[in-house]
Amino acid sequence: MDEAERNCNDAKTELEGAKQALETAKENKENAEKVRNDAFWEFKGAETEQKEYQGKVDELTEKVGEVKDEVEQAQADKDEADAAAGDAAKAAETAEKEAAEKKA
């Protein structure tokens, strides 16, 4: 009977250890789920932030294109004005020569 009681006590001790191990495993699982959830929402937040930044980048890229177009147009206008000024200078020079020739 002594041996039977010892075996019974050993079995109870093992059962108690198994119960504690199961409880620890459940707690670990819950903690892991919380960490996974937190990571998921962090990822979602980062994803949303990334989309917002991409939208801003797209807007700025569009504005840069518009400014580039304006600069190109301004350069074309300047080139045209320079050409017109050159033509006017030549015309003035020619007129001065003609006037000088008429006086002579």
C-alpha positions in Angstrom: 0.0 0.0 0.0 2.9 2.3 0.7 4.1 1.9 -2.9 0.7 2.5 -4.3 0.4 5.7 -2.2 3.8 6.9 -3.5 2.8 6.2 -7.1 -0.4 8.0 -6.5 1.4 11.0 -5.0 3.9 11.0 -7.8 1.1 11.0 -10.3 -0.6 13.9 -8.5 2.6 15.8 -8.5 3.1 15.2 -12.2 -0.5 16.2 -12.9 0.0 19.4 -10.9 3.2 20.1 -12.9 1.4 19.5 -16.2 -1.4 21.8 -15.1 1.1 24.6 -14.3 2.8 24.0 -17.6 -0.5 24.2 -19.4 -1.4 27.4 -17.6 2.1 28.9 -18.5 1.6 27.8 -22.2 -1.8 29.5 -22.2 -0.3 32.8 -20.8 2.5 32.6 -23.3 0.0 32.1 -26.2 -2.1 35.1 -25.0 1.1 37.3 -24.7 2.2 36.2 -28.2 -1.3 37.1 -29.6 -1.0 40.5 -28.0 2.4 41.1 -29.4 1.2 39.9 -32.9 -1.8 42.2 -32.6 0.3 45.2 -31.6 2.7 44.5 -34.5 -0.1 44.2 -36.9 -1.6 47.6 -36.0 1.9 49.1 -36.0 2.3 47.8 -39.5 -1.1 49.1 -40.6 -0.1 52.5 -39.1 3.2 52.5 -41.0 1.4 51.4 -44.2 -1.1 54.3 -43.8 1.8 56.8 -43.1 3.7 55.5 -46.2 0.6 56.1 -48.4 0.3 59.6 -47.0 3.9 60.3 -47.7 3.6 58.8 -51.2 0.7 61.1 -51.8 2.8 64.1 -50.8 5.7 62.9 -53.0 3.3 62.6 -55.9 2.0 66.2 -55.3 5.5 67.6 -55.0 6.5 65.7 -58.2 3.6 67.3 -60.0 4.5 70.8 -58.8 8.1 70.3 -59.8 6.9 69.4 -63.3 4.8 72.5 -63.4 7.6 74.7 -62.3 10.0 73.1 -64.8 7.4 73.8 -67.6 7.2 77.4 -66.4 11.0 77.7 -66.4 11.2 76.3 -69.9 8.5 78.8 -71.0 10.3 81.7 -69.4 13.6 80.6 -71.1 11.8 80.4 -74.5 10.3 83.9 -73.8 13.7 85.3 -72.9 15.3 83.7 -76.0 12.5 85.3 -78.1 13.0 88.7 -76.4 16.8 88.5 -77.0 16.3 87.7 -80.6 13.9 90.6 -81.0 16.3 92.9 -79.2 19.1 91.7 -81.6 16.8 92.4 -84.6 16.0 95.9 -83.2 19.7 96.6 -82.6 20.5 95.6 -86.2 17.6 97.7 -87.5 18.8 100.7 -85.5 22.4 100.2 -86.8 21.1 100.0 -90.3 18.9 103.1 -89.8 22.0 105.0 -88.4 24.1 104.0 -91.4 21.3 105.1 -93.8 21.0 108.4 -92.0 24.7 108.9 -92.1 24.8 108.1 -95.8 22.0 110.5 -96.5 23.9 113.3 -94.7 27.0 112.6 -96.5 
